Amino acid sequence: MADPKGFLTHGREVAKSRPVDVRLKDWNEVYVPGSLLPIISKQAGRCMDCGIPFCHNGCPLGNLIPEWNDYAYREDWTSASERLHATNNFPEFTGRLCPAPCESACVLGINQPAVTIKNVEVSIIDKAWETGDVAAQAPERLSGKTVAVIGSGPAGLAAAQQLTRAGHTVAVYERADRIGGLLRYGIPEFKMEKRHINRRIEQMRAEGTRFRTGIEIGRDLKAKDLRKRYDAVVIAAGATTARDLPVPGRELKGVYQAMEYLPLANKVQEGDFVAPPVTAEGKHVVVIGGGDTGADCVGTAHRQGAASVTQLEIMPCPGEDRSPGQPWPTFPMLYKVTSAHEEGGERVYSVSTTHFEGDEHGNVQWLHLSEVEFIDGRLTQKPGTERKIPAQLVTLAMGFTGTDQDNGLVSQFGLDLDERGNIARDADFATNVPGVYVAGDAGRGQSLIVWAIAEGRSAARGVDRFLTGASELPAPIRPTDRSLMV
């Protein structure tokens, strides 16, 4: 146990954010650089090293949280990094982007603020990069087997790194022009600077992983040709089919899917554009969807100089405390104020968009909405609550419904789908096609980055067993696992 009295003598402290008026002028990460390290040892010391550490079950990766908390408390950063990497290929991603279900399951959280597990995690990995504790781990010998990984998001990268380290020759295929998937183009720079992705790619290249960008399997390269080239295939193409809003006026100019809007802002940071082709500058912006992607749109609109930003959510406003139906240690739906919400804008709950109104040039100008309520378990519009708000740019951030099937990937492989429309797989993450595996959102449905990494690692073990008959790679989860997280 790190500090037997730590949870009694120290309160919870989290990373400090830069002032709003300062951070809105740039796209750097919102947190004050170096602000965590002076406090992180005491924060790690709040860990009680519980007899039954529920944080393990809250984390899909099964991170060894009490162990690396103890090392962080003692400032043994090398050992902390080793224990962290034992279960997580990319802790700098999860430490910045994960909603931390582990903290919701923290035993201390029963009656006190939970341990700042996420902040400890990111401090360990940042220190490891600084001190050179993160190094390439090339295999001692090659197996002679080849694997293609389709998709370079967290699931694809995790699977590729595990399989490369197992001695297989791995090539990652990405349809975009850069590696990273939604990490690259869906996550704004102010949440995670892309240098974190770039140095992991360089590490993976040094280990032997090969990357092929600008190639979409199903269109640019047929599935049958890929099967001929490789001994096994891992599909980690994500769930990229966005949920749409079929209401009158949807065709108006200025109404975009979030993943049409966000990547353009990221491409500016990559140097592809001087200014984004779609910008919120000087416009009244409405974001439809109250989740993390919606918050990303809010923060992006602020930095582009929007005249106003309004975020709409069809569900009621969550409470600040657990409801009886979401007891510890489950992951609760709570009212959350992200860094983007700290920067301004209005959040409106229990409303539904009825239609859009445009001008004579076909540009959206107004969004009409109505309040909704639950009646007999169904959301119903409340009569007399209709109103309109100015909307010159609208982003739809309502989630994703499944893997893109328009490009022929599913049909060309001949893959079976499950009842939810995701690619079906067995306990080893194998599809109905021998040698073809699936990991991440493509098989699970829209989920979290931490689940994607866990699935990529587990799928890699399945592939390794298929190729060699046995595997020493860890398998943190099974496809049916839900842990304490939906």
Secondary structure, DSSP 8 states (H G I E B T S, - for coil): ---TTHHHH-------B--HHHHTTS-S-SB-TT-SHHHHHHHHTT----SS-HHHHHSTT---HHHHHHHHHTT-HHHHHHHHHTT-S-HHHHHHH---HHHHT-GGGGTS----HHHHHHHHHHHHHHHT-------SS--S-EEEEE--SHHHHHHHHHHHHTT-EEEEEESSSSTTTHHHHTS-TTTS-THHHHHHHHHHHHHT-EEEES--BTTTB-HHHHHHH-SEEEE-----EE----STTTTSBTEEEHHHHHHHHHHHHHTS-SS-SS--TTSEEEEE--SHHHHHHHHHHHHTT-SEEEEEESS----SS--TTS-TTS--------HHHHT--EEEESEEEEEEEE-TTSBEEEEEEEEEEEETTEEEE-TT--EEEE-SEEEE---EEE---TTSHHHHHT--B-TTSSB---TTSB-SSTTEEE-THHHH-S--HHHHHHHHHHHHHHHHHHHHS---S-----TT--TT--
